[in-house]
Amino acid sequence: MDLSDDLRRALGRAWADDFPWTFLTELTELGSRMAGHPGELRSAELVADALRDAGARDVTLDSFPIQVWTRGDTRLAVTDPVERSFEAIALPYCPQGDVTAELVDVGHGTPAEIDDAEVAGKVALATTESPRSLDRFLHRMEKFGHAAAAGAEAFVFANHKEGQHPPTGSLRFDQEAAIPGVGVSHETGEWLREYAERGGRVAIEVDARTERGESHNAHGVFGPDGDSTDEEIVLVAHHDAHDIAEGALDNGCGITTAVAAARLLADVEDELDCRVRVAGVGSEEVGLLGSDALAEKLDLRNVKAVVNADGAGRYRTLRAFTHGNDAFEEPLDAVSEATNRPVAVESNLHPFSDHWPFLRRGVPAVQLHSVTPERGRGWGHTHADTRDKADGRNLREHAMLTALLVLELSRREVPRVDEHDLRAGLEGRGFEPGMQAADIWPETWD
């Protein structure tokens, strides 16, 4: 990859730019950015304002309908063999409910463990951790879906990370779940496992509501106008977050990376060989709803590739998931070589982020994440996802690498995704049963 003099100067300006930290600060100062709530709309407006300031054309703030979930109070108490209460938080789309039943430990929440535990009529307790024997992340929705299908009365999701941090995360996508589900801390989970071994019972009460509302996307365009090319690359990241924390890592860092990359691309628009649409999408945490709405809005025949920045900017080294598409490896290597910066390239395929609505429609997509210091979400989806965990140096560097990747992809052809290959890839990694249980397996594939 050749770096022109203009591009080198733009990179130099980006390296000294205080915008990323300022933008992340504005996002995290909003408090809750939960889908469909006022803070999420304000975050979309911040993205739109930043794109305008960068010089984007056709900046648009779109609304789309969603089922808005609002958290109320949650109570979890052991009723036998002792009586004691623990902190718990309801998981999004948890219904209002009141359950008292026997507690059973289902380990990692795999289908085999759930079957062996005979969860019908009981409360299933699962860890957030994925089994070491599985070469992929076992998503919360898969565990919950299997437990609910097996007849569980309620579901308890225990954090594997220490520190008194009960985790959150959606039980279903854009619809109320059939049974209550709550998150508890690692420490609480340890007690609950012991009580489960002693034939314990728990009482779970949840106050929550689900009602119709709307969420928002913000997007704008850089590069050649429509008279010279119809092709475009979509650089996307979600700006919403869970309501229990500031959402700094998930996904304040990612949307900051994308918008900061847009500022750099604006400085070298003449070097782009196709349009670049930079989008902040809402409601990722409750069902990839914003990216799905954007995919429905765009003419995907003109979208040559999607770059999803969910997870970028969090830690020192950039990581890229190519979703089995080898065509991304060469441009990623070119960016790494040109900047003398490592980029960890992995072929991992998964459907749990904003690339998925495009990928399942045949658009090649790469997700930019970060090499994490531990397995699992870490601070994400907990009270601890706060701005102090972020580093402005990582934000600037990942924004620069992201912009260079988009620039490089604008000059290349990336083959479309074959539906049969995509389905085979998911089936080969064991995703189908869990996606069926979570009701997110594409209907056209049934």
C-alpha positions in Angstrom: 0.0 0.0 0.0 1.5 3.3 -1.1 1.0 6.3 1.2 0.8 9.6 -0.7 2.2 12.8 0.7 -1.4 14.0 1.3 -2.2 10.8 3.1 0.9 11.0 5.3 0.0 14.5 6.3 -3.5 13.5 7.1 -2.2 10.6 9.3 0.0 13.1 11.1 -2.9 15.3 11.8 -5.0 12.4 13.0 -2.2 11.3 15.4 -2.4 14.6 17.2 -6.2 15.0 17.0 -8.0 15.3 20.3 -11.4 14.7 18.7 -11.6 11.0 19.5 -11.3 11.5 23.3 -13.6 14.5 23.1 -16.2 12.6 21.2 -16.0 9.6 23.5 -16.4 11.9 26.5 -19.6 13.5 25.0 -21.0 10.0 24.4 -20.3 8.7 27.9 -21.6 11.8 29.5 -25.1 11.0 28.1 -25.6 8.3 30.7 -28.0 5.7 29.3 -27.9 5.1 25.5 -30.4 2.2 25.7 -32.3 1.5 22.5 -35.3 3.7 22.0 -34.6 6.0 25.0 -33.6 9.7 24.8 -29.9 9.1 25.3 -29.7 6.9 22.2 -31.4 9.6 20.1 -28.9 12.1 21.4 -26.0 9.8 20.5 -27.3 9.5 17.0 -27.4 13.3 16.8 -23.8 13.5 18.0 -22.8 11.2 15.2 -24.7 13.2 12.6 -23.1 16.5 13.9 -19.6 14.9 13.8 -20.1 13.7 10.2 -21.3 17.2 9.2 -18.3 18.8 10.8 -16.0 16.4 8.9 -17.6 17.5 5.6 -19.8 14.6 4.8 -22.5 14.9 2.2 -26.2 14.0 2.6 -26.0 13.5 6.3 -29.2 11.8 7.4 -30.9 11.0 10.7 -33.3 8.1 10.1 -35.8 6.6 12.5 -37.1 3.1 12.5 -39.7 1.2 14.7 -38.6 -1.0 17.6 -39.9 -2.6 20.7 -38.6 -0.4 23.4 -37.7 -2.3 26.7 -37.6 -0.4 30.0 -35.9 -1.8 33.0 -37.7 -1.7 36.4 -36.8 -3.3 39.7 -35.4 -6.8 40.0 -35.4 -9.1 43.1 -33.6 -12.4 43.4 -33.7 -14.3 46.7 -32.8 -17.8 47.8 -35.7 -19.3 49.8 -34.3 -22.7 50.6 -32.0 -24.0 52.3 -31.5 -20.5 53.6 -33.2 -17.2 53.1 -31.0 -14.5 51.6 -31.2 -11.9 48.8 -28.7 -11.1 46.1 -28.3 -8.3 43.6 -29.6 -9.1 40.1 -30.5 -7.2 37.0 -33.2 -8.1 34.4 -31.9 -8.8 30.9 -33.5 -6.7 28.1 -36.8 -8.1 26.8 -37.3 -9.9 30.1 -41.0 -9.9 30.8 -42.6 -8.8 34.0 -42.8 -11.9 36.1 -42.7 -13.6 39.5 -41.2 -17.1 39.7 -40.3 -19.4 42.6 -38.7 -22.7 41.7 -35.9 -25.1 42.2 -32.5 -23.9 41.0 -30.3 -26.1 38.8 -26.8 -25.4 37.5 -26.4 -26.0 33.8 -22.7 -25.1 33.6 -21.9 -23.3 30.4 -25.4 -23.7 29.1 -24.7 -26.0 26.2 -27.6 -28.1 24.9 -26.1 -31.3 26.4 -25.7 -29.7 29.8 -29.3 -28.3 29.8 -30.7 -31.7 28.8 -28.8 -33.4 31.5 -30.0 -30.9 34.1 -33.7 -31.6 33.4 -34.6 -27.9 33.7 -38.3 -28.2 33.1 -40.2 -26.3 35.8 -36.9 -25.0 37.3 -34.6 -22.0 37.2 -31.5 -22.6 35.0 -28.2 -21.1 36.1 -25.5 -20.7 33.4 -22.1 -18.9 33.4 -21.2 -16.3 30.8 -18.1 -18.2 29.9 -17.9 -20.4 26.8 -16.6 -23.9 27.2 -12.9 -24.3 26.3 -13.8 -27.3 24.1 -15.8 -24.9 21.8 -13.8 -22.9 19.3 -16.3 -20.1 19.3 -18.2 -17.8 21.7 -21.4 -19.4 23.0 -23.8 -16.5 23.0 -26.1 -15.7 25.9 -29.2 -15.9 23.6 -28.3 -19.5 22.6 -28.1 -20.6 26.2 -31.3 -18.8 27.1 -33.1 -20.2 24.0 -32.1 -23.8 24.8 -33.2 -23.4 28.5 -36.5 -21.9 27.5 -37.2 -24.6 24.9 -36.4 -27.2 27.5 -39.1 -25.8 29.8 -37.2 -23.7 32.3 -39.3 -21.3 34.3 -36.5 -18.7 34.5 -32.9 -18.2 33.6 -30.0 -16.8 35.6 -26.8 -15.6 33.8 -23.7 -15.5 36.1 -20.7 -13.4 35.2 -17.4 -15.5 35.0 -15.4 -12.3 35.6 -14.8 -11.4 39.2 -15.7 -8.0 40.7 -19.4 -7.9 41.7 -20.5 -7.1 38.2 -23.8 -8.6 37.2 -24.0 -8.7 33.3 -26.8 -7.5 31.1 -27.6 -8.5 27.5 -30.7 -9.2 25.4 -32.7 -12.4 25.8 -34.4 -12.0 22.5 -34.2 -9.6 19.5 -36.9 -7.0 19.4 -39.5 -9.0 21.2 -40.4 -9.9 24.7 -39.0 -13.2 26.0 -41.2 -16.1 27.1 -39.6 -16.5 30.5 -37.7 -14.1 32.9 -33.9 -13.9 32.7 -31.6 -12.0 35.0 -27.9 -11.4 35.4 -25.9 -11.9 38.6 -22.2 -11.3 39.5 -19.5 -14.0 39.6 -19.6 -14.0 43.3 -23.3 -14.4 43.5 -23.1 -17.2 40.9 -20.6 -19.1 43.2 -23.2 -19.0 46.0 -26.0 -20.0 43.7 -24.1 -23.0 42.4 -23.6 -24.2 46.0 -27.3 -23.7 46.8 -28.2 -25.6 43.6 -26.1 -28.5 44.8 -28.0 -28.5 48.0 -31.4 -28.6 46.2 -32.0 -24.9 46.7 -34.9 -22.8 45.5 -35.0 -19.2 44.4 -37.6 -16.5 44.0 -37.2 -14.0 41.1 -39.4 -10.9 40.7 -39.0 -8.6 37.7 -40.7 -5.3 37.0 -40.2 -4.3 33.3 -42.2 -3.2 30.3 -42.0 -3.5 26.5 -43.8 -1.0 24.2 -43.5 0.3 20.7 -41.2 3.1 20.0 -38.4 4.1 17.6 -34.6 4.2 17.3 -32.3 6.1 15.0 -29.4 5.8 12.6 -27.1 8.6 11.4 -25.1 8.4 8.2 -23.3 10.5 5.7 -21.2 10.1 2.5 -17.6 10.9 1.5 -15.7 10.4 -1.7 -16.9 10.4 -5.4 -20.4 11.5 -6.1 -23.0 9.3 -7.8 -22.1 10.6 -11.3 -18.8 8.9 -11.2 -19.6 5.7 -9.4 -22.5 3.9 -7.8 -20.3 1.7 -5.7 -19.8 2.4 -2.0 -18.2 0.9 1.1 -20.2 1.1 4.4 -18.2 1.8 7.5 -20.6 1.1 10.4 -20.6 1.0 14.2 -23.4 1.1 16.7 -23.8 4.1 19.0 -26.3 2.6 21.4 -25.3 0.9 24.7 -26.9 -0.8 27.7 -28.4 1.4 30.3 -26.5 0.1 33.3 -23.2 1.9 32.4 -21.6 4.5 30.2 -21.0 2.1 27.2 -17.5 3.4 26.8 -15.9 0.1 25.4 -19.1 -1.3 24.0 -19.4 0.5 21.8 -18.3 4.0 22.5 -14.8 3.2 21.3 -16.1 1.6 18.1 -18.3 4.4 17.0 -15.6 6.9 18.0 -13.1 4.9 15.8 -15.5 5.1 12.9 -16.3 8.8 13.1 -12.6 9.6 13.7 -11.7 7.5 10.6 -14.3 9.6 8.7 -12.4 12.7 9.5 -9.2 11.3 8.1 -11.0 10.0 5.0 -12.4 13.5 4.5 -8.9 14.8 4.2 -8.1 12.4 1.3 -11.4 12.1 -0.5 -9.8 12.5 -3.9 -7.9 9.2 -3.2 -11.1 7.2 -2.7 -12.1 5.1 -5.7 -15.7 4.7 -4.6 -18.1 6.4 -2.1 -17.8 5.7 1.6 -20.9 5.8 3.7 -20.1 6.2 7.4 -23.0 5.1 9.6 -23.8 5.1 13.3 -26.6 2.6 13.9 -28.9 2.2 16.9 -30.4 -0.8 18.7 -27.5 -3.2 18.0 -27.7 -4.4 21.6 -31.3 -5.4 21.2 -31.2 -7.1 17.9 -28.9 -5.5 15.2 -32.0 -3.5 14.4 -30.3 -0.3 13.2 -27.9 -2.1 10.8 -30.9 -4.2 9.5 -32.8 -1.0 8.8 -29.8 0.5 7.1 -29.3 -2.7 5.0 -33.0 -2.5 4.0 -32.7 1.2 3.0 -29.6 0.8 0.8 -29.3 -0.7 -2.6 -27.0 -3.5 -1.6 -26.1 -4.2 -5.2 -23.9 -1.1 -4.9 -22.4 -1.9 -1.6 -19.1 -3.6 -2.4 -18.0 -4.2 1.3 -19.0 -3.5 4.9 -16.4 -2.6 7.6 -18.0 -3.1 11.0 -16.1 -1.3 13.8 -17.9 -3.0 16.7 -15.0 -3.6 19.2 -12.4 -1.4 17.6 -10.5 1.1 19.7 -10.8 -0.8 23.0 -7.3 -2.2 23.4 -3.9 -1.8 21.9 -3.9 -4.2 18.9 -6.5 -4.2 16.2 -8.1 -7.5 15.4 -10.1 -8.3 12.2 -12.7 -11.0 11.8 -13.0 -11.8 8.1 -15.9 -14.2 8.4 -14.2 -16.7 6.2 -13.6 -14.3 3.3 -10.0 -14.6 2.3 -10.3 -11.5 0.1 -9.9 -9.3 3.2 -6.6 -10.7 4.2 -4.4 -9.0 1.6 -5.7 -5.5 2.2 -5.4 -6.0 6.0 -1.8 -7.2 5.5 -1.1 -4.2 3.3 -2.4 -1.8 5.9 -0.3 -3.5 8.6 2.9 -3.4 6.5 2.4 0.2 5.4 2.0 1.4 9.0 4.3 -1.1 10.8 1.4 -1.8 13.1 0.2 -5.4 13.9 -3.3 -6.4 12.8 -4.4 -9.8 14.1 -6.4 -11.4 11.3 -8.9 -14.2 12.1 -11.3 -16.0 9.8 -13.9 -16.3 12.6 -17.5 -16.2 11.3 -20.3 -15.1 13.7 -23.8 -13.5 13.4 -23.8 -11.3 16.6 -22.9 -7.8 15.4 -23.8 -5.2 12.8 -22.1 -6.9 9.8 -24.6 -9.7 10.0 -27.6 -8.0 8.3 -25.4 -7.3 5.3 -23.5 -10.6 5.3 -26.6 -12.7 5.2 -27.8 -10.6 2.2 -24.6 -11.5 0.3 -22.4 -8.4 1.1 -18.8 -9.2 2.1 -18.1 -7.9 5.6 -15.2 -7.6 8.0 -15.4 -6.8 11.7 -12.7 -4.7 13.3 -12.3 -5.6 17.0 -9.4 -5.5 19.5 -7.1 -8.2 20.8 -8.6 -8.5 24.3 -6.6 -9.3 27.4 -8.9 -12.2 28.4 -11.5 -14.5 26.9 -15.1 -13.2 26.9 -16.6 -9.7 27.2 -14.5 -8.4 30.0 -16.0 -5.1 31.3 -18.6 -5.0 28.6 -22.3 -5.3 29.5 -21.6 -4.5 33.2 -21.6 -1.4 35.4 -17.8 -1.2 34.9 -18.0 -0.3 31.2 -16.8 3.3 31.9 -14.6 5.8 30.1 -11.6 5.2 32.4 -11.1 1.8 30.7 -10.5 3.5 27.3 -7.2 5.0 26.0 -7.1 7.9 23.5 -4.0 6.5 21.9 -5.9 3.3 20.9 -8.8 5.3 19.5 -6.5 7.4 17.3 -4.4 4.5 16.0 -7.4 2.3 15.3 -9.2 5.1 13.5 -6.1 5.6 11.3 -5.9 1.9 10.5 -9.6 1.7 9.8 -9.4 4.7 7.4 -6.5 3.1 5.6 -8.4 -0.2 5.3 -11.4 1.5 3.8 -9.2 3.4 1.4 -7.5 0.2 0.3 -10.8 -1.6 -0.1 -12.1 1.2 -2.3 -9.4 0.2 -4.8 -10.1 -3.5 -4.8 -12.8 -5.9 -5.8 -14.2 -8.2 -3.1 -16.2 -11.2 -4.2 -19.9 -11.4 -3.1 -20.8 -13.9 -0.4 -22.4 -17.2 -1.5 -25.4 -18.0 0.6 -24.6 -21.7 0.6 -21.0 -21.2 1.7 -22.2 -18.8 4.5 -24.7 -21.3 5.7 -22.2 -24.1 5.6 -19.8 -22.0 7.6 -22.3 -21.4 10.3 -23.4 -25.0 10.4 -19.8 -26.1 10.5 -19.1 -24.0 13.6 -22.2 -25.3 15.3 -24.2 -22.1 15.2 -27.5 -23.4 13.7 -29.0 -25.0 16.9 -28.3 -21.9 19.0 -29.5 -19.5 16.3 -32.7 -21.6 15.9 -33.2 -21.6 19.7 -32.7 -17.8 19.7 -35.0 -17.4 16.7 -32.4 -15.6 14.6 -31.7 -18.3 12.0 -32.8 -16.7 8.6 -36.3 -17.9 7.7 -35.3 -18.4 4.1 -32.8 -21.1 5.3 -35.4 -23.2 7.1 
